[in-house]
Amino acid sequence: MKRQDDFQTRRKHLENLTDEELYNRFWELAEKIVDPLLELAKKHTTPSIERSVLLRMGFSSLEAKPLVEGAIDRGLIGKGVGHIVYRISKEKNIPLRQAGLEMIEGKHWDDAVRIFKGGE
């Protein structure tokens, strides 16, 4: 079975474009392809991404895991676990690391739920 060559037919709408117009058309189409991916990334996260954020905030992997699990258990992971720890730190006026360590101990989760689910 031989594939029919229809390249000349498919390129008709492009044949009168200049190099600059082709270049712009390429990037316009590339943006259309990537836009949904960017939108998806802005609205969704994963436990792996959240652990990675916490690692960059100075928590160890052993500390990041229970923080992420705590956010998942309370339906807060979509808010960003690093953001949750940051907001608790600011609300309680305590260092970021202390806020995270206290959350690992089970403290402040009610406040986090109030902040993020209470519409604040």
C-alpha positions in Angstrom: 0.0 0.0 0.0 1.5 3.3 -1.1 0.6 6.5 0.5 -0.7 9.1 -1.9 1.4 12.2 -2.0 -0.9 15.2 -1.4 1.7 17.6 -0.1 1.1 20.1 -3.0 -2.6 20.1 -2.3 -2.2 20.5 1.5 0.2 23.4 1.1 -1.9 25.5 -1.2 -3.0 27.9 1.6 0.6 28.6 2.4 2.2 29.0 -1.0 1.8 32.7 -1.2 3.1 33.5 2.2 6.5 35.2 2.7 9.1 33.7 4.9 8.2 36.2 7.6 4.5 35.4 7.3 5.3 31.6 7.5 7.5 32.3 10.6 4.7 34.2 12.3 2.1 31.5 11.3 4.4 28.8 12.8 4.6 30.6 16.2 0.9 31.4 16.2 0.1 27.7 15.7 2.7 26.7 18.3 1.1 29.0 20.8 -2.3 27.5 20.1 -0.9 24.1 20.9 0.9 25.1 24.1 -1.8 27.4 25.5 -4.0 24.5 26.8 -0.9 22.9 28.4 -0.1 26.1 30.2 -3.7 26.5 31.4 -3.6 22.9 32.7 -0.4 23.5 34.5 -1.8 26.7 36.1 -4.9 24.9 37.4 -3.5 21.5 38.4 -0.7 20.2 40.4 0.7 16.8 41.6 2.1 15.6 44.9 5.5 15.3 43.2 5.4 19.0 42.1 4.3 20.1 45.6 7.1 18.1 47.3 9.6 19.7 44.9 8.3 23.2 45.9 8.7 22.3 49.5 12.3 21.0 49.0 13.1 24.4 47.4 11.7 26.1 50.4 14.2 24.2 52.7 12.2 21.2 53.8 13.7 17.7 53.5 11.9 15.0 51.5 11.0 13.4 54.8 9.3 16.6 55.9 7.7 17.4 52.6 5.8 14.1 52.4 3.6 14.6 55.4 2.9 18.2 54.5 1.7 17.1 51.0 -0.3 14.3 52.5 -1.9 16.7 55.0 -3.0 19.0 52.2 -4.4 16.1 50.2 -6.3 14.8 53.2 -8.0 18.2 53.6 -8.6 18.8 49.9 -6.1 21.7 49.8 -3.4 20.4 47.4 -4.8 22.6 44.6 -3.9 25.7 46.6 -0.2 24.7 46.6 1.4 23.2 49.7 4.2 25.8 49.7 1.5 28.5 49.6 -0.4 27.0 52.5 2.8 26.8 54.6 3.6 30.4 53.7 0.1 31.7 54.6 0.2 29.9 58.0 3.7 31.4 58.6 2.3 34.9 57.9 -0.9 34.4 59.8 0.8 33.0 62.9 3.8 35.4 62.5 6.3 32.6 62.8 9.2 31.5 60.6 8.3 29.5 57.5 10.2 26.4 58.6 8.6 26.5 62.0 5.1 26.7 60.4 5.8 23.7 58.3 7.3 21.7 61.2 4.3 22.5 63.4 2.0 21.5 60.6 3.8 18.1 60.4 2.9 17.8 64.1 -0.7 18.3 63.2 -1.0 22.0 64.2 -2.6 24.8 62.1 -4.5 22.6 59.7 -7.8 24.0 60.8 -6.5 27.5 60.1 -5.3 26.4 56.7 -8.8 25.0 55.9 -10.4 28.2 57.1 -8.0 30.4 55.1 -8.3 28.4 51.8 -11.8 27.0 52.0 -13.4 29.9 53.9 -12.9 32.3 50.9 -10.2 34.4 52.5 
